[in-house]
């Protein structure tokens, strides 16, 4: 899809684009809050609209024709969620074998409310030395964008607490607000 087309689709649906592409060839973009399957489409349209192509992990069960073909065209790749360690290793290998790899991840890991966010993105970022950006979609204000870069430490738990607080301070609202928990 052409960036102008994605921009028109988002604008027609009332969305405002905030921010642009990261400067780095490889990075991780968090997508918060993730409360609806529509978040995927808003995020992919956003990234296309700003001239990028993000990659994202989607459960392998959704890769059946024709949905699987469409998901792949948007940069999605199937993952087996039953073995998180192997999944993270395969993402790192894929990332290391590419010159350009912007990985979009929902740290909540699901569209249901969760208090403990997944830390796989933290491990990937630390292992590969790539930066992490705060990506967001706010259904209340209809703003979708790439926020600031977050510096990570060796303490994943402390970093996650800080990241969740940064999102809390943004006062975002998910499509299903009752499913968004930051603490």
N, C-alpha and C positions, 0 to 999 in steps of 0.2 A: 504494500500500500504506500502511496506517496504521502510525504509529511503534510502537505496542504490538505489532502483528503482527511487525514486523521484530525487535523486542526478543525476542519469544518464540522466533522462529526461531533467532536467534543463541544464545540461552540453551540451547535444546534441542540445539544442536550443540556446546555446551561453551564458547562464547566469552564473554569478559567485555569490556564496553564501558568505555573510559577516555576521559574528557574530553567536551566538548560542542561546540556550534557556535561558530565564530569570531564575534566581534562585528561584523566588517566585512561590508558587503553584497557586496563583491567580494574574492576572495582566491584563492590557489592552494594546494592541499593535495597534498603529495607522498605517494605511496603506495609504501612500501618495506618489505620486499623483494618484488619482483614475480617470482615463480618459477612461478606456476600460473595458469591461466585462472580458477580458483576465487577468486583474490585479488580479482578484479573483483566477484564476487558478495558476498564478505565485506565489502568496502569499501562497496558500495552499500547493503547491509543495515544496516551501521553508520550510514551517513549518514542513512538513512531513520529508523533507530531514535532518533537524537538530534534528529529533527525538521527535518532539512535535505533539500535536493535538490541533489546535486552533479552537475555536468556532466563528461563525460569524452570524450576522443577514442578512437575505435575504428576500426581499419582498415576501409575501405569494403567490402572483400570479405565481411565478416560481416553486411552489411545485406541479407539476403534473407529473404523471409517463411518462417516466422513469427518467426525470431530477430531480424530487424531491428526489427520492431514492439516486441518485448519490450525490446530494447536502448534504443530511443527512449523507452519509458515509464520507464526508469531514468535518463534524462538523458544517454544516450550520443548522440554525433553522428558521422557518418562523415567520415573524412579520407583523403586520398590521400597516402600516405607517400612517393611518388616525388618530390615537390617540397616539402621541409621548409620552405623560406622562404615559399612561398605558403600553406602550412598554418598557420604561425605568424601570418602577416598576417591570415588569415581568422578565426583564433581571437581576435585582438585586436579586429577589427571587430565580431565577435559580442559580445564582452565590452563594448565601448563602447556598443553599442546596447541593452543590458539594464540594468535597475535592480539586479538581483540575479544574481550569477554566481559560484558557487564551482566552480572548475575543479580536478578531480582528475587528477593526472598521475603516471605511473610514470617517474621520471627514467632508469631503466635502459633504457627504450624497448623492451624485449623480455623474454621470460621466460627467455631463455638467459643464461649467464654473460657479463658484459661488464665490463671494467675502466674504460672511459670512459663515464660517464653523459652523457645528452643535456642540453644547456644551453638548450633552447628555453623552458623555464619561466622561466629567469633573464631572458632577453630580454623575454618577455611581462611579467613582474613589473616590470622596470625601465622598460619603455616605458609601461606603464599606471599605475605608482605603487602597485600593490596589494601587500599582504603575502603572504609564503610561510610555510606551516606544515608542520611535520614530521608527516605521517600515517604510520601503521605498522600492520602486522598481523604478529603473532608466532605462528607455528604451533606452537612448542614450548610456550608458556605459554597459548596461545589467548586472547591479549589483542589487541584492535583499538582504535585510538584516534587522537586528534588530540593531538600533542605541542606543543612550543613554537613560537613565531613565530621565524623566522630573519631577521636583518637582512642585506640584500644590499648589496654595494658595486659599483663599476664594474668590478671585476676578477672576471669569471665563473669563471676557472680557480681562483683562490684561494678564492672562495666555494664552489665545488663540492668542493674538497678539504676545506674545513671542514665542509660538510654531510655528506660521506661519513664523516668522522671522528665527527661527532655520532651518525650511525647506527651506526657501528662500536661506539661506546661503549654503545649500547643493547643489544648482544648479541642481536640479533633472529635468528630462524631462519625461513627460508622453508619453504613446503610441500616444496619440493625443495631442501634446503640446499646441495647441490653447485652450484646455479645462482646463488647469491647471492655476489657479490664486491663489496667496498667499496673495495678498493685495488688 
